[in-house]
Amino acid sequence: MKIAVYKAHPYDRSYFERYNRRFGHELAYIDSELDQDTLVLRRDAPVLCIFVNNPVDRTLLKRMRTEGVEMLALRSAGFNHVDIEAANELGILVANVPGYSPYAVAEHATALALCLIRKIHRAQSRVREGNFALDGLMGFDLHGKTVGVVGTGKIGSVFARIMNGFGCELLGTDPEESRECRQLGMRYVPLETLCRQADIISLHCPLLPETHHLIDSHMLARMRDGVCLINTSRGAVVDTPAVISALKSGKIGYLGIDVYEEEDTLFFEDRSDRILRDDVFARLLTFNNVLVTGHQGYFTREAISNIAKTTLANVTEYETSGECSNALSAT
């Protein structure tokens, strides 16, 4: 089946080519993101493949349907960038890659937390300049601290297991409790209680209407002074201006983010020779207790392998049966 693969980086292509030997699809790579202007570049491919930072709204979906697109294959677990309800109504099947590597993201969240609380990022800069003084680099033990996990699905459960290994007390909040997390000794509490009691809070929930700006000024005010906040879920789960205010007041002592609400115009590209026009993001970078990575939490060999294999398998399943077990529904 012909697949138009939009905005695939060299590392994406290498893994797609490797695993496509097994599936035998025709891959057409397009250097641009999918939009109204680049849809024509698909050259009659019935399947379009996009990444998590490529928005697809109802208007674009309508045109896709008119021009014969049958399937939208996502190279991601997240799907909030696609109007799934519109796709369902128009008869365009949308499939994602769930659980490509919960370990990758959970381990990255752990790395952010450890780097911040032991101030490794600051120490590295000092050592490179020949400054070996320890003043200002004192951290704290992770052992014995209370860690709040917001969202205890696959990624949150792996993160909880890691924190349990460090000897932390676990708090969790999720509409569906995890049996595995319960067995680790996690106590499920309301979000406000978690915010009041946790020394470290790590966000692992999907971006849904009910989780948009879940961490706002109201929730931040309930957190412990000097809290460590980690977000590897979706940028819009936190209200960034409110977080900046909390950093300025000292409410947040450490902030580690791999995602950002307006990341679509920033991440995944080399912008080192351009002026940073996002004032909110620029303000974040001025804090020495903030650590930002550019949505690389998922970026491991294992994860990219699983994304390529599952994406191609989704297309094969649709081609042979007209259905897909990873199809997404708005209901």
N, C-alpha and C positions, 0 to 999 in steps of 0.2 A: 504494500500500500504506500502511496506517496505521502510523505510527511514534510511540510514546510516548517523548518526549525528556525524560529526567530531569535536573534541576538544570542547566538551560541558562542561562547568564548572558546579559545583553543583547547582548554582542558575539557570542556563539554564535548567538543567534537571528537576528541581522541577516545573518550569512553563510549560515546554513541557508535563510533565506527567499529570499535572492538566488539561490542555486544551485538551489533546489528548483523554480524556474520552469522549469528544463530537465527535471527528473525527474518532477514532478507527484505526489509523495507527499502523503499527508495527515499533517500534523505536529501532534501534540498535546503541548504543553509542560506539564511538571509541575515545580513549583518545588522539590520535595523530592528527596532521593536515593532510589534504589530500595532498598526493604527489605520485610520481611514486612508492614508496615503500609501502605506506599504502593503495593504491587503492584496493589491494587484500582483505583487511580486511572488505570490504563492504559486502561480502558474498552474492553476487548476488542481492543486493538492487538496483532497477532501479532509485532511487532518492538519491542523495547525498546532504547533508546539511552542509554548511560551514559558517564561520564568516568572517568579513571584513578584517582580517589580514592574510588570507590564499590565497596566489596567485595561480591562475590556468591559465597556458599558453596554447598555441596551441598544443604543444607536449602532454601535459597531457590530453587535451580534445580529441585528436585523439585516444589515448589509451582508454579513457573512452567510446567513441563511439564504438570502436572495441569490448569492453567487455560488451556492452549492456546497458550502462547508458543512461537514457532518459531525466533526468531532474536534474538541479543543483538549489537547493533552498537556497537562500542567507538569512542569519539571519541579514540583514543589509539593509539600504537604499543605501549606497555606493556600487558601482560595478566596480570601476576602477581596482580592483585586478583580474578581470576575463577578458579574451580575448573574448568579446561579439561577435565580428565579426566572429571569428573562431567557436564559439559555434553555431551561426546562420547557418554558412555554413555546419556544421557537423550534424545539426538537433538536437542538444541538447538544450532543452528549459531552459532558465535561468530566474528565477523570483526573485524579491527583495521585500523588505518591505518598501514601500515609506511612509513617513510621520508618522512613528510609534509614535512619540511624539515631535513635533517641540518645545513644551514648555520646555522639558527637556534640550535640547541643548541651546536654547535661554537664559534660566534662568541661566545655567552654565556660559555662556559667560558674563552675567551680574554680576554673583558672582565673576568671575575672575577680571573684571574691578573694581568693588567696593573694593575688597580686596587689589588690587594694589594701587589704587589712595588714599585709606585711610591707606595703609601700615599695614593692619591688620595682615598679616603673620609675619611681623617683630615685631609688638607689642606683639603678642602671645608668641613668643620666649623670649622676654624680661621679660614679666610678669612671665613666668615659672621659670625664674632665679632670681626673686625677684627685677627686675629692672623696676621701674615705671616712669622713666624719660621720658619726651615727646620730648626731643631734637631729631631731625631727623625724626620725625613721622608726621610732618605737611602734610596734604593732600590738596585737593581742592574740591569745590562743584561740583557735577555733574550737578546740575541745571544751565541752561543757556549756557552750553557748546555745541559745534558743534560735532555731532556724525556722522561718515561716515559708511554706511552699504554697504558692497561689496557683492552683491547677495541678492536679496529681494524676494526669494521664500518663502516657508512656514516658515522656521526657521528665515530667515532674517526679515520677516514681523512681527513675534512675538517679535523679539528683538527690532525692531523699535517701536512697540507699548509700550514696557516696557520703552524705552528711552524717548518716548513722555510723559509717565507718570511722569518722573523725570523733565520734563520741558526743554528738550534738543531741539536744532535745528537739523533737520534731513537732511542729504545728502545721496543720494543713487546712485549706479551704477549697471546696469543690462541690458542685451539685451532686456528683457521683463519687462516693468514697472508694478508695482503692484498698482492696483486701491486702495487697502486698504492703502498702504503707501502714495499714493497721497493724500488721504483723511486726513491723519495725518499731512499733510503739508510738506512732504518730497519733496525736490528739487532733480531731477535727473540731474546729471552732469557727464562729463567724469571722468575716474579714476584719471587722473592727477590733475584735479581741486579738486576732493574730497581729495586727499592726501595733497594738499596745504592748504585746509581750515579746515580740521577736527582736533579736539583736541583728539578724540578717534576714532579709526578705528577698526571695527569688521568684520571679514571675514566669509562669509556664502555661498560661491560659491562652486559648485562641482569641482572635479579635472578632467579637460579635457585637451587635448593638448594645447588649447589656454589659459588655466589658470595655467599651470605648471610654477612655479616661477613667477607668476603674480606680486608678491611683491619682486622685485629684487633691486639691487643697484640704478638703474635708478629711480624707484618709491620711494624708501626710501629717496633719496636725495631731493625729492620734498615735503616731509612731514615736518610739523612744528617741530621745535626743542622741544624735550621733549614729543613727541607724545606717546599716549598709544595705543599699537597694541595688538589686541586679535585675536587668531585663534582657532576656534573650528570646522573648516571645514575639510581640509585635509592637512597633513604636507607639501606636495610638492607644495602647493600653494605659499609658501614662500621659498626664497633662504636663508637657515639657515646661511651659512658663511657670507652672506651680512648683515643679521640681527645682527650677532655678531659684525661685524664692526660698525654697526649703534649704538649698545649698548655701545661700547667702546668710540665712539665719542660723545655720549650724544644725538644723533639725536632721538633715542628711549629712552624715559624716563621710560616707563613701558611696559613690555611684559608679556602677559598671553597666554599660549598655552596648549591645551588639545590634540594636535596631533603633530606628528613629522615625518619628511620625512623617516627616517629609523626606525620607531617604530616597524616594524614587528619582529625585533630581540630583542626588549626590553619590550614592553608593554604586559600586561595581565598575567604576570608571576612574582612570587616572586624571585627576583634576589639579595636580600639583602646580601647573603653570597658569591657573586661572584664579581670579579673585573670588573668594568665598562670599556669596551674596546672601546667604541665609544667616541673618543676625542672631536668631535664637541658637542655632547650632554653634555659631562662632562664640557666643557667650559661654556655652557649655565647655568649650575647649580652654577657657581661661582659668578654670578651677584645677588646682593641683591634686585634688582628691576625686577627680573624675577620670575614668578610663573608658575610651570609646574604641570599638572595633567596628569595621564596616560590613556587618552582616556576614561574618565568616564562621559563625558558630557551627553551621552545618558542613563546613568545608573540610572534609576528610576524604581520603581515598575510598574508604568503605562506603561513605554516604554517596559520593558521586557515582560510584559503581552501582549502588542500589537504585539511584535515581534513573540512570540510563537504562538499566535492565527492566525496571518496573514500568517506565514510560513506554518502552518498546513493547513490553508484554501487554500493556493496556490496549495498545493499538491492535496488536494481533488478536486479542480476545474480541475486540469490537469487529474486526474484519471477518472473523470466523463465525461469530454468533449474533452480531448486531447489538450486543450488550457488553457491559464491563462491570466487574465486581467492585471496582474502585470509582464507579460513577457517583457524582455528587448530586444531591437533591436539596432544594430549598426548604423542603418540609421535613 
